[in-house]
């Protein structure tokens, strides 16, 4: 979102009996995880979920 030039952001939090899901969607330009250097944002989220013995999944679409 920081560099993606988005103008709109949608956030959805869903809770089921065994799963908490946070979806963040924007209309930005997107990027490829294999082509960018991961900064503190994604690294910190992954480290925190590992401390809680949980997981994080990044689904990023360009364009």
N, CA, C and O of each residue as an XYZ file, in Angstrom:
252
protein
N       0.819     -1.184      0.000
C       0.000      0.000      0.000
C       0.864      1.249      0.000
O       0.486      2.286     -0.543
N       2.030      1.130      0.618
C       2.904      2.286      0.732
C       3.357      2.796     -0.629
O       3.393      4.005     -0.858
N       3.704      1.882     -1.535
C       4.214      2.279     -2.836
C       3.282      1.914     -3.974
O       3.599      2.178     -5.134
N       2.153      1.322     -3.678
C       1.270      0.796     -4.706
C       0.336      1.794     -5.342
O      -0.412      1.431     -6.249
N       0.347      3.050     -4.898
C      -0.475      4.111     -5.473
C      -1.963      3.781     -5.437
O      -2.693      4.093     -6.378
N      -2.412      3.154     -4.362
C      -3.831      2.821     -4.269
C      -4.641      4.026     -3.812
O      -4.128      4.926     -3.147
N      -5.919      4.022     -4.185
C      -6.836      5.076     -3.768
C      -7.979      4.534     -2.919
O      -8.762      5.304     -2.363
N      -8.077      3.206     -2.819
C      -9.138      2.589     -2.017
C      -8.603      1.321     -1.366
O      -7.834      0.574     -1.971
N      -9.022      1.087     -0.121
C      -8.599     -0.095      0.631
C      -9.829     -0.732      1.256
O     -10.686     -0.040      1.804
N      -9.913     -2.068      1.171
C     -10.985     -2.801      1.834
C     -10.388     -3.751      2.858
O      -9.390     -4.417      2.579
N     -10.986     -3.821      4.036
C     -10.504     -4.696      5.103
C     -11.665     -5.551      5.583
O     -12.745     -5.037      5.875
N     -11.439     -6.869      5.665
C     -12.472     -7.795      6.140
C     -11.859     -8.723      7.181
O     -10.801     -9.306      6.944
N     -12.501     -8.862      8.310
C     -12.083     -9.758      9.382
C     -13.165    -10.819      9.539
O     -14.328    -10.499      9.785
N     -12.774    -12.092      9.393
C     -13.717    -13.200      9.453
C     -13.278    -14.174     10.543
O     -12.104    -14.539     10.612
N     -14.198    -14.590     11.380
C     -13.912    -15.531     12.456
C     -14.805    -16.754     12.313
O     -16.030    -16.647     12.249
N     -14.160    -17.931     12.264
C     -14.889    -19.196     12.306
C     -14.443    -19.907     13.585
O     -13.678    -19.340     14.365
N     -14.897    -21.111     13.808
C     -14.545    -21.808     15.044
C     -13.051    -22.080     15.163
O     -12.535    -22.156     16.278
N     -12.344    -22.230     14.052
C     -10.927    -22.565     14.143
C     -10.002    -21.625     13.373
O      -8.799    -21.876     13.297
N     -10.544    -20.544     12.798
C      -9.714    -19.710     11.943
C     -10.128    -18.244     12.015
O     -11.309    -17.910     11.922
N      -9.144    -17.390     12.180
C      -9.343    -15.942     12.099
C      -8.636    -15.475     10.838
O      -7.436    -15.698     10.678
N      -9.371    -14.832      9.947
C      -8.822    -14.401      8.666
C      -8.944    -12.891      8.544
O     -10.009    -12.320      8.782
N      -7.844    -12.251      8.170
C      -7.824    -10.817      7.895
C      -7.482    -10.645      6.425
O      -6.393    -11.018      5.987
N      -8.410    -10.082      5.663
C      -8.195     -9.812      4.241
C      -8.045     -8.311      4.053
O      -8.886     -7.531      4.501
N      -6.972     -7.918      3.390
C      -6.752     -6.512      3.049
C      -6.604     -6.444      1.538
O      -5.717     -7.071      0.960
N      -7.479     -5.678      0.907
C      -7.505     -5.581     -0.549
C      -7.439     -4.108     -0.928
O      -8.088     -3.266     -0.308
N      -6.640     -3.804     -1.961
C      -6.599     -2.426     -2.445
C      -6.589     -2.413     -3.965
O      -6.471     -3.459     -4.603
N      -6.711     -1.238     -4.534
C      -6.725     -1.100     -5.992
C      -5.391     -0.567     -6.516
O      -5.346      0.112     -7.542
N      -4.315     -0.877     -5.808
C      -2.991     -0.403     -6.195
C      -2.386     -1.188     -7.339
O      -3.028     -2.061     -7.922
N      -1.142     -0.866     -7.651
C      -0.471     -1.450     -8.809
C       0.003     -2.873     -8.564
O       0.225     -3.609     -9.525
N       0.166     -3.286     -7.320
C       0.621     -4.635     -7.009
C       2.120     -4.783     -7.169
O       2.798     -3.875     -7.651
N       2.638     -5.952     -6.755
C       4.054     -6.238     -6.899
C       4.267     -7.729     -6.791
O       3.371     -8.461     -6.371
N       5.434     -8.179     -7.164
C       5.796     -9.589     -7.100
C       6.735     -9.798     -5.918
O       7.751     -9.112     -5.810
N       6.407    -10.745     -5.024
C       7.267    -11.010     -3.865
C       8.678    -11.424     -4.273
O       9.634    -11.166     -3.541
N       8.814    -12.059     -5.424
C      10.132    -12.515     -5.862
C      10.997    -11.377     -6.394
O      12.204    -11.546     -6.565
N      10.393    -10.220     -6.657
C      11.134     -9.107     -7.241
C      11.376     -7.948     -6.291
O      12.012     -6.966     -6.675
N      10.884     -8.036     -5.054
C      11.058     -6.926     -4.125
C      11.814     -7.382     -2.885
O      11.802     -8.561     -2.529
N      12.463     -6.435     -2.242
C      13.122     -6.696     -0.976
C      12.072     -6.537      0.127
O      11.422     -5.497      0.229
N      11.914     -7.575      0.950
C      10.928     -7.499      2.024
C      11.420     -6.541      3.098
O      12.547     -6.650      3.581
N      10.570     -5.616      3.455
C      10.906     -4.665      4.503
C      10.382     -5.146      5.837
O      10.015     -6.311      5.988
N      10.349     -4.253      6.798
C       9.909     -4.606      8.142
C       8.447     -5.005      8.213
O       8.084     -5.831      9.050
N       7.605     -4.452      7.373
C       6.172     -4.726      7.454
C       5.829     -6.197      7.346
O       5.285     -6.770      8.290
N       6.134     -6.826      6.214
C       5.808     -8.237      6.026
C       6.652     -9.130      6.929
O       6.152    -10.121      7.462
N       7.924     -8.789      7.106
C       8.787     -9.591      7.992
C       8.266     -9.586      9.425
O       8.252    -10.629     10.079
N       7.838     -8.425      9.920
C       7.308     -8.341     11.281
C       6.013     -9.130     11.434
O       5.812     -9.790     12.454
N       5.132     -9.072     10.437
C       3.888     -9.839     10.514
C       4.182    -11.336     10.549
O       3.557    -12.074     11.311
N       5.132    -11.787      9.726
C       5.480    -13.210      9.722
C       6.108    -13.626     11.045
O       5.792    -14.698     11.560
N       6.989    -12.805     11.606
C       7.635    -13.128     12.884
C       6.611    -13.205     14.015
O       6.696    -14.088     14.868
N       5.655    -12.295     14.025
C       4.646    -12.295     15.086
C       3.727    -13.497     15.005
O       3.362    -14.067     16.033
N       3.347    -13.892     13.798
C       2.480    -15.065     13.687
C       3.230    -16.340     14.071
O       2.629    -17.262     14.622
N       4.531    -16.408     13.788
C       5.323    -17.565     14.202
C       5.416    -17.649     15.717
O       5.365    -18.744     16.277
N       5.553    -16.502     16.393
C       5.592    -16.492     17.858
C       4.298    -17.033     18.454
O       4.315    -17.656     19.516
N       3.191    -16.802     17.785
C       1.893    -17.299     18.243
C       1.604    -18.699     17.725
O       0.507    -19.224     17.914
N       2.609    -19.312     17.059
C       2.448    -20.638     16.459
C       1.291    -20.651     15.467
O       0.478    -21.575     15.444
N       1.238    -19.619     14.661
C       0.218    -19.476     13.633
C       0.909    -19.224     12.306
O       2.138    -19.219     12.241
N       0.147    -19.016     11.260
C       0.712    -18.805      9.943
C       0.185    -17.545      9.295
O      -0.811    -16.963      9.723
N       0.885    -17.145      8.252
C       0.465    -15.998      7.454
C       0.627    -16.371      5.991
O       1.580    -17.049      5.608
N      -0.307    -15.925      5.191
C      -0.247    -16.225      3.762
C      -0.342    -14.906      3.000
O      -1.278    -14.130      3.195
N       0.625    -14.666      2.140
C       0.619    -13.470      1.308
C       0.151    -13.856     -0.084
O       0.758    -14.693     -0.751
N      -0.927    -13.238     -0.506
C      -1.399    -13.429     -1.883
C      -1.378    -12.060     -2.543
O      -2.205    -11.197     -2.247
N      -0.431    -11.879     -3.431
C      -0.253    -10.571     -4.059
C      -0.426    -10.724     -5.564
O       0.190    -11.585     -6.192
N      -1.272     -9.875     -6.126
C      -1.536     -9.903     -7.561
C      -1.113     -8.581     -8.167
O      -1.436     -7.519     -7.634
N      -0.407     -8.637     -9.253
C      -0.014     -7.420     -9.946
C      -1.119     -6.970    -10.882
O      -1.825     -7.776    -11.488
N      -1.245     -5.644    -10.979
C      -2.181     -5.053    -11.936
C      -3.546     -5.190    -11.479
O      -4.472     -4.749    -12.159
